[in-house]
Amino acid sequence: MVQQKLRILSVNAHPHDFTHYAGTLGIHASQGDEVTVVSVTPGVNVHNERLADELRKPPEERDPAVMSETPEQYIDIKLDELTRACAVFGITDVRMLDFPEPFRLSTSPGAIQALQDIIQETRPHVMITQSPYLVHHGGEYPIGGFDDHLETAIASIEARSRAGNATHGMTVAPHRIPITYYPGVYFERNQLDFIIDISDWFEQRVEAEAIYVSQGHTPESSRQRMLLTLGNLGFFQHIPYAEGFVREKAELLSSLPVPESAIEQAEESHEDMLKRRLSAG
């Protein structure tokens, strides 16, 4: 039976957020699956490290070019970075929405309709969106501590619900997304449901990370960050580099999911395991 080509929708709060699972998206794009990456905001009010550095200087020493840069100019930079980073993974369908930051549904309810329109246009089999849970990197949000990522998750899940139901006034058929995943970066390692071996995509992850110069990234810092994050997760799976995911809900399967990689790892020698762990690509 020929495997059906997948349509994957990636919904993120900021232009950089998709990179947390870009290796996985690259694997699917290279297999001919359709991938759409959406940033709900242009990221104009986050991680502007160049401006932050200039503001730390005495007024007479500040770079006029940075200080006079308009939000519109900065948005153009962010869109260019997002587009080029997606291209590293063979992704060409890139959407940057213009909802303001901090992104809150209470002030930007139109985001739900915008995402619903994208869902009904692209009709994805899989949606990967930000974590909707009130935890972040091992810590709980304080009361009233909703942030752009959490609000984006809520917006995308509501948009998914609305897109899947026929209502008066609709001009296109409803579409139900079968599977939703959350990036593992928002969870502890013992909370992950599965990981993807992206060892062959490590250099692309480094390259994409370094593209975000607006956030202060450099080739050196990008490589170190990927070694520490992707390498840490991969280490515990006896592979060089990995990306993790959490399922929204239990999946209906026809039999026990026993990956060949698990059997192969169980039967290999310690020497072979070390060779595999230390060799990417």
ChimeraX commands (.cxc) that place a marker at each C-alpha (Angstrom):
marker #1 position 0.00,0.00,0.00 radius 0.5
marker #1 position 1.41,3.38,-1.02 radius 0.5
marker #1 position 1.87,5.77,1.91 radius 0.5
marker #1 position -0.38,8.79,1.56 radius 0.5
marker #1 position 1.48,12.09,1.31 radius 0.5
marker #1 position 0.85,14.15,4.41 radius 0.5
marker #1 position -0.10,17.78,4.80 radius 0.5
marker #1 position 1.43,19.28,7.93 radius 0.5
marker #1 position 0.52,22.63,9.48 radius 0.5
marker #1 position 2.98,24.28,11.87 radius 0.5
marker #1 position 1.45,27.08,13.99 radius 0.5
marker #1 position 3.75,29.23,16.13 radius 0.5
marker #1 position 3.66,32.44,18.12 radius 0.5
marker #1 position 6.89,33.90,16.73 radius 0.5
marker #1 position 9.05,33.48,13.60 radius 0.5
marker #1 position 11.73,31.49,15.42 radius 0.5
marker #1 position 9.44,29.00,17.19 radius 0.5
marker #1 position 9.14,26.52,14.32 radius 0.5
marker #1 position 12.87,25.81,14.51 radius 0.5
marker #1 position 12.32,23.73,17.67 radius 0.5
marker #1 position 11.10,20.91,15.42 radius 0.5
marker #1 position 12.41,22.03,12.04 radius 0.5
marker #1 position 14.45,18.87,11.54 radius 0.5
marker #1 position 11.28,16.80,11.67 radius 0.5
marker #1 position 9.57,19.15,9.23 radius 0.5
marker #1 position 12.58,18.84,6.95 radius 0.5
marker #1 position 12.33,15.04,6.98 radius 0.5
marker #1 position 8.70,15.23,5.88 radius 0.5
marker #1 position 9.30,17.92,3.27 radius 0.5
marker #1 position 12.11,15.83,1.77 radius 0.5
marker #1 position 9.69,12.90,1.51 radius 0.5
marker #1 position 7.27,14.97,-0.53 radius 0.5
marker #1 position 4.87,15.89,2.25 radius 0.5
marker #1 position 3.35,19.39,2.15 radius 0.5
marker #1 position 4.44,21.62,5.03 radius 0.5
marker #1 position 2.97,25.02,5.90 radius 0.5
marker #1 position 4.62,27.17,8.56 radius 0.5
marker #1 position 2.62,29.96,10.21 radius 0.5
marker #1 position 3.80,32.64,12.63 radius 0.5
marker #1 position 0.84,34.33,14.33 radius 0.5
marker #1 position 2.89,37.44,15.09 radius 0.5
marker #1 position 5.86,39.04,13.31 radius 0.5
marker #1 position 7.91,38.84,16.50 radius 0.5
marker #1 position 8.58,42.57,16.48 radius 0.5
marker #1 position 8.49,42.94,20.28 radius 0.5
marker #1 position 10.58,39.92,21.28 radius 0.5
marker #1 position 14.29,39.16,21.17 radius 0.5
marker #1 position 15.37,42.46,19.55 radius 0.5
marker #1 position 18.88,42.00,20.90 radius 0.5
marker #1 position 20.48,44.59,18.61 radius 0.5
marker #1 position 18.21,47.32,19.98 radius 0.5
marker #1 position 18.67,46.08,23.54 radius 0.5
marker #1 position 22.46,46.29,23.17 radius 0.5
marker #1 position 22.29,49.81,21.78 radius 0.5
marker #1 position 20.01,50.99,24.59 radius 0.5
marker #1 position 22.59,49.79,27.12 radius 0.5
marker #1 position 25.11,52.24,25.66 radius 0.5
marker #1 position 25.33,55.96,26.49 radius 0.5
marker #1 position 23.12,57.94,24.04 radius 0.5
marker #1 position 26.12,59.42,22.23 radius 0.5
marker #1 position 27.54,55.96,21.46 radius 0.5
marker #1 position 24.39,54.37,20.04 radius 0.5
marker #1 position 24.22,53.24,16.40 radius 0.5
marker #1 position 21.86,55.64,14.56 radius 0.5
marker #1 position 20.90,52.95,12.06 radius 0.5
marker #1 position 19.61,50.66,14.79 radius 0.5
marker #1 position 17.99,53.43,16.82 radius 0.5
marker #1 position 16.11,54.82,13.81 radius 0.5
marker #1 position 14.88,51.45,12.56 radius 0.5
marker #1 position 11.09,51.39,12.32 radius 0.5
marker #1 position 8.86,48.48,13.42 radius 0.5
marker #1 position 7.97,47.95,9.76 radius 0.5
marker #1 position 11.64,47.59,8.84 radius 0.5
marker #1 position 12.18,45.15,11.68 radius 0.5
marker #1 position 9.16,43.10,10.56 radius 0.5
marker #1 position 10.72,42.84,7.09 radius 0.5
marker #1 position 13.89,41.49,8.71 radius 0.5
marker #1 position 11.92,38.91,10.72 radius 0.5
marker #1 position 9.99,37.75,7.65 radius 0.5
marker #1 position 13.22,37.39,5.69 radius 0.5
marker #1 position 14.77,35.34,8.50 radius 0.5
marker #1 position 11.72,33.09,8.74 radius 0.5
marker #1 position 11.56,32.57,4.99 radius 0.5
marker #1 position 15.26,31.74,4.70 radius 0.5
marker #1 position 15.17,29.43,7.74 radius 0.5
marker #1 position 12.21,27.52,6.28 radius 0.5
marker #1 position 14.00,27.24,2.95 radius 0.5
marker #1 position 16.85,25.39,4.67 radius 0.5
marker #1 position 14.36,22.57,5.26 radius 0.5
marker #1 position 12.73,22.74,1.83 radius 0.5
marker #1 position 9.65,24.57,3.14 radius 0.5
marker #1 position 8.24,27.24,0.83 radius 0.5
marker #1 position 4.71,27.77,2.18 radius 0.5
marker #1 position 5.45,30.37,4.85 radius 0.5
marker #1 position 2.80,32.62,6.39 radius 0.5
marker #1 position 3.48,35.51,8.77 radius 0.5
marker #1 position 0.33,37.02,10.29 radius 0.5
marker #1 position 0.37,40.54,11.69 radius 0.5
marker #1 position -1.27,40.18,15.09 radius 0.5
marker #1 position 0.35,42.42,17.73 radius 0.5
marker #1 position 2.49,41.45,20.69 radius 0.5
marker #1 position 2.00,40.60,23.39 radius 0.5
marker #1 position -0.41,38.30,21.59 radius 0.5
marker #1 position -3.64,37.91,23.53 radius 0.5
marker #1 position -6.90,36.51,22.21 radius 0.5
marker #1 position -8.78,39.07,24.29 radius 0.5
marker #1 position -7.37,41.82,22.07 radius 0.5
marker #1 position -6.82,39.82,18.86 radius 0.5
marker #1 position -9.83,37.49,18.52 radius 0.5
marker #1 position -9.48,37.67,14.73 radius 0.5
marker #1 position -6.54,35.28,14.97 radius 0.5
marker #1 position -8.93,32.36,15.36 radius 0.5
marker #1 position -10.66,33.15,12.07 radius 0.5
marker #1 position -7.31,33.69,10.34 radius 0.5
marker #1 position -6.08,30.29,11.47 radius 0.5
marker #1 position -9.40,28.66,10.62 radius 0.5
marker #1 position -9.09,30.01,7.08 radius 0.5
marker #1 position -5.58,28.56,6.78 radius 0.5
marker #1 position -6.77,25.18,8.09 radius 0.5
marker #1 position -9.63,25.05,5.62 radius 0.5
marker #1 position -7.30,26.09,2.81 radius 0.5
marker #1 position -4.40,23.72,3.50 radius 0.5
marker #1 position -6.53,20.89,4.99 radius 0.5
marker #1 position -3.72,19.35,7.06 radius 0.5
marker #1 position -3.52,15.80,8.37 radius 0.5
marker #1 position -1.25,16.95,11.21 radius 0.5
marker #1 position -1.07,20.17,13.18 radius 0.5
marker #1 position 1.95,20.96,15.34 radius 0.5
marker #1 position 1.29,23.89,17.62 radius 0.5
marker #1 position 2.52,25.36,20.88 radius 0.5
marker #1 position 1.79,23.68,24.20 radius 0.5
marker #1 position -1.60,24.65,25.69 radius 0.5
marker #1 position -0.62,23.50,29.17 radius 0.5
marker #1 position 0.11,25.84,32.06 radius 0.5
marker #1 position 3.70,24.68,32.33 radius 0.5
marker #1 position 6.75,25.95,30.53 radius 0.5
marker #1 position 10.28,24.57,30.66 radius 0.5
marker #1 position 9.55,22.74,33.91 radius 0.5
marker #1 position 7.93,25.68,35.71 radius 0.5
marker #1 position 4.34,26.79,36.15 radius 0.5
marker #1 position 3.01,30.06,34.83 radius 0.5
marker #1 position 2.04,32.46,37.62 radius 0.5
marker #1 position -1.58,33.56,37.85 radius 0.5
marker #1 position -2.27,35.85,34.91 radius 0.5
marker #1 position 0.99,34.69,33.35 radius 0.5
marker #1 position -0.34,33.63,29.97 radius 0.5
marker #1 position 2.18,34.33,27.24 radius 0.5
marker #1 position 2.22,34.47,23.45 radius 0.5
marker #1 position 2.92,30.74,23.11 radius 0.5
marker #1 position 0.07,29.62,25.32 radius 0.5
marker #1 position -2.39,32.02,23.70 radius 0.5
marker #1 position -1.30,30.80,20.26 radius 0.5
marker #1 position -2.00,27.22,21.33 radius 0.5
marker #1 position -5.49,28.17,22.50 radius 0.5
marker #1 position -6.17,30.08,19.27 radius 0.5
marker #1 position -5.00,27.22,17.04 radius 0.5
marker #1 position -7.01,24.59,18.93 radius 0.5
marker #1 position -10.15,26.75,18.77 radius 0.5
marker #1 position -9.54,27.38,15.07 radius 0.5
marker #1 position -9.19,23.63,14.53 radius 0.5
marker #1 position -12.49,23.05,16.28 radius 0.5
marker #1 position -14.32,25.66,14.23 radius 0.5
marker #1 position -12.77,24.50,10.95 radius 0.5
marker #1 position -14.09,21.00,11.57 radius 0.5
marker #1 position -17.72,22.00,12.02 radius 0.5
marker #1 position -20.15,23.09,9.33 radius 0.5
marker #1 position -21.82,26.38,10.24 radius 0.5
marker #1 position -24.11,28.76,8.43 radius 0.5
marker #1 position -22.19,31.20,6.26 radius 0.5
marker #1 position -19.34,28.81,5.43 radius 0.5
marker #1 position -18.32,28.76,1.77 radius 0.5
marker #1 position -15.89,25.78,1.98 radius 0.5
marker #1 position -16.28,22.28,3.33 radius 0.5
marker #1 position -15.30,21.77,6.98 radius 0.5
marker #1 position -12.02,20.00,7.66 radius 0.5
marker #1 position -11.09,17.93,10.70 radius 0.5
marker #1 position -7.40,17.62,11.60 radius 0.5
marker #1 position -6.78,13.98,12.59 radius 0.5
marker #1 position -3.66,14.48,14.73 radius 0.5
marker #1 position -2.22,17.31,16.84 radius 0.5
marker #1 position 1.25,17.30,18.37 radius 0.5
marker #1 position 3.10,19.70,20.68 radius 0.5
marker #1 position 6.85,20.35,20.45 radius 0.5
marker #1 position 8.83,18.60,23.15 radius 0.5
marker #1 position 10.81,21.75,23.95 radius 0.5
marker #1 position 7.97,22.84,26.25 radius 0.5
marker #1 position 8.06,19.63,28.29 radius 0.5
marker #1 position 10.40,17.65,30.51 radius 0.5
marker #1 position 12.12,14.68,28.90 radius 0.5
marker #1 position 10.05,12.15,30.86 radius 0.5
marker #1 position 6.85,13.73,29.52 radius 0.5
marker #1 position 7.67,13.12,25.86 radius 0.5
marker #1 position 5.62,10.58,23.93 radius 0.5
marker #1 position 8.16,9.99,21.18 radius 0.5
marker #1 position 11.29,11.43,19.62 radius 0.5
marker #1 position 12.44,11.81,16.03 radius 0.5
marker #1 position 16.02,11.06,15.00 radius 0.5
marker #1 position 17.13,14.23,13.18 radius 0.5
marker #1 position 20.86,13.45,13.20 radius 0.5
marker #1 position 21.02,13.85,9.41 radius 0.5
marker #1 position 19.49,17.32,9.79 radius 0.5
marker #1 position 21.76,18.63,12.52 radius 0.5
marker #1 position 23.75,20.96,10.27 radius 0.5
marker #1 position 20.53,22.40,8.87 radius 0.5
marker #1 position 19.33,23.06,12.41 radius 0.5
marker #1 position 22.56,24.94,13.13 radius 0.5
marker #1 position 22.29,26.88,9.86 radius 0.5
marker #1 position 18.68,27.87,10.50 radius 0.5
marker #1 position 19.40,28.95,14.07 radius 0.5
marker #1 position 22.22,31.20,12.89 radius 0.5
marker #1 position 19.92,32.94,10.41 radius 0.5
marker #1 position 18.15,34.72,13.29 radius 0.5
marker #1 position 20.75,37.47,13.63 radius 0.5
marker #1 position 18.00,39.82,14.85 radius 0.5
marker #1 position 17.82,37.70,18.01 radius 0.5
marker #1 position 21.56,37.87,18.59 radius 0.5
marker #1 position 22.35,34.42,17.23 radius 0.5
marker #1 position 25.77,33.66,15.79 radius 0.5
marker #1 position 27.09,30.53,14.05 radius 0.5
marker #1 position 29.10,29.66,17.17 radius 0.5
marker #1 position 26.26,30.14,19.66 radius 0.5
marker #1 position 23.82,28.35,17.35 radius 0.5
marker #1 position 26.02,25.28,17.12 radius 0.5
marker #1 position 26.52,25.20,20.88 radius 0.5
marker #1 position 22.79,25.51,21.47 radius 0.5
marker #1 position 22.02,22.64,19.10 radius 0.5
marker #1 position 24.73,20.46,20.62 radius 0.5
marker #1 position 23.32,21.01,24.10 radius 0.5
marker #1 position 19.62,20.67,23.30 radius 0.5
marker #1 position 19.38,18.19,20.43 radius 0.5
marker #1 position 22.40,16.31,21.70 radius 0.5
marker #1 position 21.01,15.96,25.22 radius 0.5
marker #1 position 17.78,14.42,23.99 radius 0.5
marker #1 position 19.57,12.20,21.50 radius 0.5
marker #1 position 22.04,10.96,24.13 radius 0.5
marker #1 position 19.35,9.22,26.14 radius 0.5
marker #1 position 18.10,7.46,22.99 radius 0.5
marker #1 position 21.62,6.39,21.97 radius 0.5
marker #1 position 21.59,8.57,18.86 radius 0.5
marker #1 position 23.41,11.83,18.09 radius 0.5
marker #1 position 20.51,14.32,17.83 radius 0.5
marker #1 position 16.75,14.24,18.32 radius 0.5
marker #1 position 13.55,16.29,18.56 radius 0.5
marker #1 position 10.75,15.31,20.93 radius 0.5
marker #1 position 6.96,15.56,20.74 radius 0.5
marker #1 position 3.89,15.16,22.92 radius 0.5
marker #1 position 0.61,13.77,21.61 radius 0.5
marker #1 position -2.56,15.69,22.28 radius 0.5
marker #1 position -4.37,12.43,22.98 radius 0.5
marker #1 position -3.99,8.68,22.69 radius 0.5
marker #1 position -3.95,7.42,19.12 radius 0.5
marker #1 position -5.98,4.56,17.70 radius 0.5
marker #1 position -3.63,1.91,16.25 radius 0.5
marker #1 position -4.24,-1.43,14.58 radius 0.5
marker #1 position -1.44,-3.19,16.48 radius 0.5
marker #1 position 1.31,-2.56,18.99 radius 0.5
marker #1 position 3.73,0.15,17.81 radius 0.5
marker #1 position 7.09,-1.63,17.87 radius 0.5
marker #1 position 9.63,0.36,15.84 radius 0.5
marker #1 position 12.44,-1.54,14.15 radius 0.5
marker #1 position 14.92,0.89,15.69 radius 0.5
marker #1 position 14.01,-0.33,19.19 radius 0.5
marker #1 position 14.73,-3.95,18.26 radius 0.5
marker #1 position 17.94,-3.01,16.48 radius 0.5
marker #1 position 19.21,-1.03,19.48 radius 0.5
marker #1 position 18.35,-3.86,21.87 radius 0.5
marker #1 position 20.34,-6.36,19.82 radius 0.5
marker #1 position 23.42,-4.29,18.96 radius 0.5
marker #1 position 26.74,-4.43,20.75 radius 0.5
marker #1 position 27.97,-1.72,23.09 radius 0.5
marker #1 position 30.66,-0.82,20.58 radius 0.5
marker #1 position 28.13,-0.38,17.79 radius 0.5
marker #1 position 25.94,1.72,20.07 radius 0.5
marker #1 position 28.84,4.07,20.79 radius 0.5
marker #1 position 29.66,4.37,17.10 radius 0.5
marker #1 position 26.06,5.25,16.28 radius 0.5
marker #1 position 25.76,7.72,19.13 radius 0.5
marker #1 position 28.89,9.55,18.05 radius 0.5
marker #1 position 28.28,9.61,14.30 radius 0.5
marker #1 position 25.77,11.99,12.76 radius 0.5
marker #1 position 24.86,11.90,9.09 radius 0.5
marker link #1:1,2 radius 0.2
marker link #1:2,3 radius 0.2
marker link #1:3,4 radius 0.2
marker link #1:4,5 radius 0.2
marker link #1:5,6 radius 0.2
marker link #1:6,7 radius 0.2
marker link #1:7,8 radius 0.2
marker link #1:8,9 radius 0.2
marker link #1:9,10 radius 0.2
marker link #1:10,11 radius 0.2
marker link #1:11,12 radius 0.2
marker link #1:12,13 radius 0.2
marker link #1:13,14 radius 0.2
marker link #1:14,15 radius 0.2
marker link #1:15,16 radius 0.2
marker link #1:16,17 radius 0.2
marker link #1:17,18 radius 0.2
marker link #1:18,19 radius 0.2
marker link #1:19,20 radius 0.2
marker link #1:20,21 radius 0.2
marker link #1:21,22 radius 0.2
marker link #1:22,23 radius 0.2
marker link #1:23,24 radius 0.2
marker link #1:24,25 radius 0.2
marker link #1:25,26 radius 0.2
marker link #1:26,27 radius 0.2
marker link #1:27,28 radius 0.2
marker link #1:28,29 radius 0.2
marker link #1:29,30 radius 0.2
marker link #1:30,31 radius 0.2
marker link #1:31,32 radius 0.2
marker link #1:32,33 radius 0.2
marker link #1:33,34 radius 0.2
marker link #1:34,35 radius 0.2
marker link #1:35,36 radius 0.2
marker link #1:36,37 radius 0.2
marker link #1:37,38 radius 0.2
marker link #1:38,39 radius 0.2
marker link #1:39,40 radius 0.2
marker link #1:40,41 radius 0.2
marker link #1:41,42 radius 0.2
marker link #1:42,43 radius 0.2
marker link #1:43,44 radius 0.2
marker link #1:44,45 radius 0.2
marker link #1:45,46 radius 0.2
marker link #1:46,47 radius 0.2
marker link #1:47,48 radius 0.2
marker link #1:48,49 radius 0.2
marker link #1:49,50 radius 0.2
marker link #1:50,51 radius 0.2
marker link #1:51,52 radius 0.2
marker link #1:52,53 radius 0.2
marker link #1:53,54 radius 0.2
marker link #1:54,55 radius 0.2
marker link #1:55,56 radius 0.2
marker link #1:56,57 radius 0.2
marker link #1:57,58 radius 0.2
marker link #1:58,59 radius 0.2
marker link #1:59,60 radius 0.2
marker link #1:60,61 radius 0.2
marker link #1:61,62 radius 0.2
marker link #1:62,63 radius 0.2
marker link #1:63,64 radius 0.2
marker link #1:64,65 radius 0.2
marker link #1:65,66 radius 0.2
marker link #1:66,67 radius 0.2
marker link #1:67,68 radius 0.2
marker link #1:68,69 radius 0.2
marker link #1:69,70 radius 0.2
marker link #1:70,71 radius 0.2
marker link #1:71,72 radius 0.2
marker link #1:72,73 radius 0.2
marker link #1:73,74 radius 0.2
marker link #1:74,75 radius 0.2
marker link #1:75,76 radius 0.2
marker link #1:76,77 radius 0.2
marker link #1:77,78 radius 0.2
marker link #1:78,79 radius 0.2
marker link #1:79,80 radius 0.2
marker link #1:80,81 radius 0.2
marker link #1:81,82 radius 0.2
marker link #1:82,83 radius 0.2
marker link #1:83,84 radius 0.2
marker link #1:84,85 radius 0.2
marker link #1:85,86 radius 0.2
marker link #1:86,87 radius 0.2
marker link #1:87,88 radius 0.2
marker link #1:88,89 radius 0.2
marker link #1:89,90 radius 0.2
marker link #1:90,91 radius 0.2
marker link #1:91,92 radius 0.2
marker link #1:92,93 radius 0.2
marker link #1:93,94 radius 0.2
marker link #1:94,95 radius 0.2
marker link #1:95,96 radius 0.2
marker link #1:96,97 radius 0.2
marker link #1:97,98 radius 0.2
marker link #1:98,99 radius 0.2
marker link #1:99,100 radius 0.2
marker link #1:100,101 radius 0.2
marker link #1:101,102 radius 0.2
marker link #1:102,103 radius 0.2
marker link #1:103,104 radius 0.2
marker link #1:104,105 radius 0.2
marker link #1:105,106 radius 0.2
marker link #1:106,107 radius 0.2
marker link #1:107,108 radius 0.2
marker link #1:108,109 radius 0.2
marker link #1:109,110 radius 0.2
marker link #1:110,111 radius 0.2
marker link #1:111,112 radius 0.2
marker link #1:112,113 radius 0.2
marker link #1:113,114 radius 0.2
marker link #1:114,115 radius 0.2
marker link #1:115,116 radius 0.2
marker link #1:116,117 radius 0.2
marker link #1:117,118 radius 0.2
marker link #1:118,119 radius 0.2
marker link #1:119,120 radius 0.2
marker link #1:120,121 radius 0.2
marker link #1:121,122 radius 0.2
marker link #1:122,123 radius 0.2
marker link #1:123,124 radius 0.2
marker link #1:124,125 radius 0.2
marker link #1:125,126 radius 0.2
marker link #1:126,127 radius 0.2
marker link #1:127,128 radius 0.2
marker link #1:128,129 radius 0.2
marker link #1:129,130 radius 0.2
marker link #1:130,131 radius 0.2
marker link #1:131,132 radius 0.2
marker link #1:132,133 radius 0.2
marker link #1:133,134 radius 0.2
marker link #1:134,135 radius 0.2
marker link #1:135,136 radius 0.2
marker link #1:136,137 radius 0.2
marker link #1:137,138 radius 0.2
marker link #1:138,139 radius 0.2
marker link #1:139,140 radius 0.2
marker link #1:140,141 radius 0.2
marker link #1:141,142 radius 0.2
marker link #1:142,143 radius 0.2
marker link #1:143,144 radius 0.2
marker link #1:144,145 radius 0.2
marker link #1:145,146 radius 0.2
marker link #1:146,147 radius 0.2
marker link #1:147,148 radius 0.2
marker link #1:148,149 radius 0.2
marker link #1:149,150 radius 0.2
marker link #1:150,151 radius 0.2
marker link #1:151,152 radius 0.2
marker link #1:152,153 radius 0.2
marker link #1:153,154 radius 0.2
marker link #1:154,155 radius 0.2
marker link #1:155,156 radius 0.2
marker link #1:156,157 radius 0.2
marker link #1:157,158 radius 0.2
marker link #1:158,159 radius 0.2
marker link #1:159,160 radius 0.2
marker link #1:160,161 radius 0.2
marker link #1:161,162 radius 0.2
marker link #1:162,163 radius 0.2
marker link #1:163,164 radius 0.2
marker link #1:164,165 radius 0.2
marker link #1:165,166 radius 0.2
marker link #1:166,167 radius 0.2
marker link #1:167,168 radius 0.2
marker link #1:168,169 radius 0.2
marker link #1:169,170 radius 0.2
marker link #1:170,171 radius 0.2
marker link #1:171,172 radius 0.2
marker link #1:172,173 radius 0.2
marker link #1:173,174 radius 0.2
marker link #1:174,175 radius 0.2
marker link #1:175,176 radius 0.2
marker link #1:176,177 radius 0.2
marker link #1:177,178 radius 0.2
marker link #1:178,179 radius 0.2
marker link #1:179,180 radius 0.2
marker link #1:180,181 radius 0.2
marker link #1:181,182 radius 0.2
marker link #1:182,183 radius 0.2
marker link #1:183,184 radius 0.2
marker link #1:184,185 radius 0.2
marker link #1:185,186 radius 0.2
marker link #1:186,187 radius 0.2
marker link #1:187,188 radius 0.2
marker link #1:188,189 radius 0.2
marker link #1:189,190 radius 0.2
marker link #1:190,191 radius 0.2
marker link #1:191,192 radius 0.2
marker link #1:192,193 radius 0.2
marker link #1:193,194 radius 0.2
marker link #1:194,195 radius 0.2
marker link #1:195,196 radius 0.2
marker link #1:196,197 radius 0.2
marker link #1:197,198 radius 0.2
marker link #1:198,199 radius 0.2
marker link #1:199,200 radius 0.2
marker link #1:200,201 radius 0.2
marker link #1:201,202 radius 0.2
marker link #1:202,203 radius 0.2
marker link #1:203,204 radius 0.2
marker link #1:204,205 radius 0.2
marker link #1:205,206 radius 0.2
marker link #1:206,207 radius 0.2
marker link #1:207,208 radius 0.2
marker link #1:208,209 radius 0.2
marker link #1:209,210 radius 0.2
marker link #1:210,211 radius 0.2
marker link #1:211,212 radius 0.2
marker link #1:212,213 radius 0.2
marker link #1:213,214 radius 0.2
marker link #1:214,215 radius 0.2
marker link #1:215,216 radius 0.2
marker link #1:216,217 radius 0.2
marker link #1:217,218 radius 0.2
marker link #1:218,219 radius 0.2
marker link #1:219,220 radius 0.2
marker link #1:220,221 radius 0.2
marker link #1:221,222 radius 0.2
marker link #1:222,223 radius 0.2
marker link #1:223,224 radius 0.2
marker link #1:224,225 radius 0.2
marker link #1:225,226 radius 0.2
marker link #1:226,227 radius 0.2
marker link #1:227,228 radius 0.2
marker link #1:228,229 radius 0.2
marker link #1:229,230 radius 0.2
marker link #1:230,231 radius 0.2
marker link #1:231,232 radius 0.2
marker link #1:232,233 radius 0.2
marker link #1:233,234 radius 0.2
marker link #1:234,235 radius 0.2
marker link #1:235,236 radius 0.2
marker link #1:236,237 radius 0.2
marker link #1:237,238 radius 0.2
marker link #1:238,239 radius 0.2
marker link #1:239,240 radius 0.2
marker link #1:240,241 radius 0.2
marker link #1:241,242 radius 0.2
marker link #1:242,243 radius 0.2
marker link #1:243,244 radius 0.2
marker link #1:244,245 radius 0.2
marker link #1:245,246 radius 0.2
marker link #1:246,247 radius 0.2
marker link #1:247,248 radius 0.2
marker link #1:248,249 radius 0.2
marker link #1:249,250 radius 0.2
marker link #1:250,251 radius 0.2
marker link #1:251,252 radius 0.2
marker link #1:252,253 radius 0.2
marker link #1:253,254 radius 0.2
marker link #1:254,255 radius 0.2
marker link #1:255,256 radius 0.2
marker link #1:256,257 radius 0.2
marker link #1:257,258 radius 0.2
marker link #1:258,259 radius 0.2
marker link #1:259,260 radius 0.2
marker link #1:260,261 radius 0.2
marker link #1:261,262 radius 0.2
marker link #1:262,263 radius 0.2
marker link #1:263,264 radius 0.2
marker link #1:264,265 radius 0.2
marker link #1:265,266 radius 0.2
marker link #1:266,267 radius 0.2
marker link #1:267,268 radius 0.2
marker link #1:268,269 radius 0.2
marker link #1:269,270 radius 0.2
marker link #1:270,271 radius 0.2
marker link #1:271,272 radius 0.2
marker link #1:272,273 radius 0.2
marker link #1:273,274 radius 0.2
marker link #1:274,275 radius 0.2
marker link #1:275,276 radius 0.2
marker link #1:276,277 radius 0.2
marker link #1:277,278 radius 0.2
marker link #1:278,279 radius 0.2
marker link #1:279,280 radius 0.2
marker link #1:280,281 radius 0.2
view
